[in-house]
Amino acid sequence: MYSPTMPTMDSVAKFKAALNSERGALGPFMITSDPAFVEAAGHAGYDFALLDMEHGYIKTDADMHTS
């Protein structure tokens, strides 16, 4: 089961180091509300995942069945 947690100081330090490295920080720009895609990006080794929710909440299957 997925349980969101706050970033640790170690993970923040690793991200800052990636930003300051010659390689830079790499990550996908996602337009999904499915946490499985974000988790897959983390397992793939990306430094971050940017979630674009600019145009509002995207309904999930569970939400569609409650209307």
Secondary structure per residue as TSV (DSSP state, phi and psi in degrees):
chain	resnum	aa	ss	phi	psi
A	1	M	-	360.0	138.7
A	2	Y	-	-77.2	130.3
A	3	S	-	-133.9	112.1
A	4	P	-	-65.2	142.5
A	5	T	-	-133.4	159.3
A	6	M	-	-75.8	149.9
A	7	P	-	-62.8	144.9
A	8	T	-	-84.2	162.6
A	9	M	H	-61.9	-33.3
A	10	D	H	-65.4	-43.6
A	11	S	H	-68.6	-34.7
A	12	V	H	-66.3	-42.3
A	13	A	H	-62.8	-40.9
A	14	K	H	-64.7	-39.9
A	15	F	H	-65.7	-44.7
A	16	K	H	-61.9	-39.5
A	17	A	H	-64.3	-39.8
A	18	A	H	-64.3	-41.1
A	19	L	H	-61.2	-37.2
A	20	N	H	-87.1	-5.8
A	21	S	S	-82.1	166.7
A	22	E	S	-65.0	-32.2
A	23	R	S	-68.7	-37.3
A	24	G	-	84.2	-179.6
A	25	A	-	-100.3	133.7
A	26	L	-	-115.5	138.3
A	27	G	-	-169.3	157.8
A	28	P	-	-84.5	153.8
A	29	F	E	-100.8	110.4
A	30	M	E	-110.6	143.0
A	31	I	-	-120.5	47.6
A	32	T	-	-129.9	153.7
A	33	S	-	-106.4	8.3
A	34	D	-	-83.9	115.1
A	35	P	H	-63.5	-19.3
A	36	A	H	-63.8	-35.5
A	37	F	H	-68.2	-40.1
A	38	V	H	-66.7	-41.8
A	39	E	H	-64.2	-39.3
A	40	A	H	-62.8	-39.2
A	41	A	H	-63.0	-39.4
A	42	G	H	-64.3	-42.8
A	43	H	H	-70.0	-24.7
A	44	A	T	-76.1	-11.1
A	45	G	T	98.2	8.6
A	46	Y	-	-65.4	154.2
A	47	D	S	-79.5	-26.1
A	48	F	-	-159.1	168.1
A	49	A	-	-136.2	123.1
A	50	L	E	-96.4	122.3
A	51	L	E	-99.4	118.1
A	52	D	-	-92.3	105.1
A	53	M	-	-117.6	27.3
A	54	E	T	-57.4	-37.8
A	55	H	T	-96.9	20.5
A	56	G	-	104.1	177.7
A	57	Y	-	-70.8	135.9
A	58	I	-	-95.9	125.5
A	59	K	-	-66.8	142.3
A	60	T	-	-100.2	170.5
A	61	D	H	-57.5	-39.4
A	62	A	H	-62.3	-40.3
A	63	D	H	-66.3	-35.7
A	64	M	H	-67.7	-27.4
A	65	H	T	-83.2	-9.6
A	66	T	T	-96.7	-5.9
A	67	S	-	-79.5	360.0
